[in-house]
């Protein structure tokens, strides 16, 4: 489940990066790298788990699937938080700087 969720997130981030962020100002490439890195990590984990469990890998318990889903969603949420933090620090459109240094009349 973690692999499936992160692959979907990686594909969605890649489509957004390819279609909407031509100039790279919104740093969606960073989001793509984080999601694809997580997907590769979960793929390696799945390969080794399959090597250990064999056919039993394809019949997980419902509790294990729920735990994996929560873990996958947590990884996606953490990547989005890191991406937003980078956007706030880099401030590509100058909006944070504009709000912080606005002159009050």
N, C-alpha and C positions, 0 to 999 in steps of 0.2 A: 504494500500500500504506500509506503514511503517513496519507493521508486516511482510508482505511477503518479503520485501527486507532484513530485519534483519535476518529473519529465513534462507533465502538463504545464506547470509553471514556467519551465524553461522554454517550451515552445511558444507560450503566450508572450513571454518577455522578448523572445527573439523576433516574433512578428511585430510587436510594438516598436522595437528598436529599428527593424528594417523599414517599416512603413512611416513612422512618425518622427524619428530622431535622426535626421540626416546630418545635422551639424554637430551632434554629440553633446549638446548643451545640457540635456537632462540626464546624462550619465546612465542611460539604460543599458549600455554595454556592460557596466559593472554588475547590474542586476542579472544580465544574461550569464556572465562568468560565474556568479555565485550559484545560480540555479543549475547550470550545466555541471559545475564542479560537484554540487550535491548529488546530482543525478548519476554522475560517474562513480561517486563514492557508494551510493546505494546499489548500483549495478555490481560493483565488486563484492559488496556485502552479500547480495543475492546469489552470486556465483559460488561464493565460499559456503554459504548456508545450504545451497542445493547440493554441493559436493558432500556436505556433512549429513544432511537428512535424506537425500535421494528424492523419491517420489512423494514422501511425506511433506516436502516443502510446499506442494500445491494444495494441501488440505489443512490450512491453519485453523486454529480455534477462533471463535468469534471474538473472544477477549483479546487475543493477539492481534487480530485485524483492527480492532478499535484502538488499541495502544499504538499500533503502527500509523493509523490515520492521525491520531493526535500528535505523534512525533513528526509526521510529514507536514502537518499544518503549522507546527511550532517552528520547523525549519524555514518554511515559507514566510512566516511572520517575522522571524529574526532577520532574514535577508531583506525584507521590505523595510524593517526598522533601520538597518545599517544603510540602506540606499537613501532613505529620507534624511538620516543624519549627515550623510555625505552631501546631499543636496543643500541642506541648511548651512553646512560649513562652507562649501564652494560658492553657493549663492549665484548660480549662472545668470540669472536674470536681474539680479540686484534688488530683489524685493525685500529681503530681510534687512539689508543695509538701509534701504529707503525707509522702512518702518522704524528701525532703531535710531536713525539720525534725522528724523523728521523734526523740523523746527516748529515749536509750539508758539502760537501767537498770543 
